[in-house]
């Protein structure tokens, strides 16, 4: 799997919407789950499609603190 699709990576689009990679599962194909953190929607994509999608996004660091 491509390092850009590693679980936990976060990206932001030009409008400020943040997306997080949730990882892959093995099925007939490997799917990548990408969550839109603004609308709480998760989309399943093939790795090639996910790479094209995130190529238009800017990688960012997301500061999540556990309590």
Helices and strands as residue ranges (DSSP letters): G 3-5, E 10-12, E 18-26, E 30-36, E 41-46, H 47-54, E 58-60
